Amino acid sequence: MPKSLPPGAESLARMCLDLLAEDPGQLAEFMAVAGYTPQSLRAALGSTQLDHGLIDYFAGNEALLLALCANNRLKPEDFMRVWAALNPAG
């Protein structure tokens, strides 16, 4: 994993978490997929690992990605540009 996030990644991750917080079912699914408990998620807030995981999760879920982009007036390709910077090997 990268030691630092590319520009915009921290704010994208915050947007992802905010959207998940509005939908307990989606938040629970993310936590299950990523292996977080409520306590470990709270402890990971603000970490590069969580931010990267949130961006990865949204990049792999088109419906969530499109909802996030619509709610925040982002272009999906801008989101995916940040994701690609986090995953240079594809």
Steps between C-alpha positions, in 0.01 A plus 500: 500500500618852437644693791292804405184552306480681166343846495129484564501148645439605860200711407362223274538249782313735735219531246488121472477458875234770526287322239542164674406657834164597348424136416560255787458202266770622263725590792458150644581348160817710469605404851443130428692511172786701650510310828415790729310487825337819628794545738770438239323729252497781756868438574585509127330834430740731318746222417644453153395135513132582562501780243646267237252226594203734469611620156559140387158395627322777311704440184376141504134591559362696207170590668677646804756676281230663289300603808811651659583691183144626455473609864832684488494632144802294400571334169547123534815526289649744753431252779654220296808713428566515875433125528748434215765708679452276804520185285766565235521130410128500419 
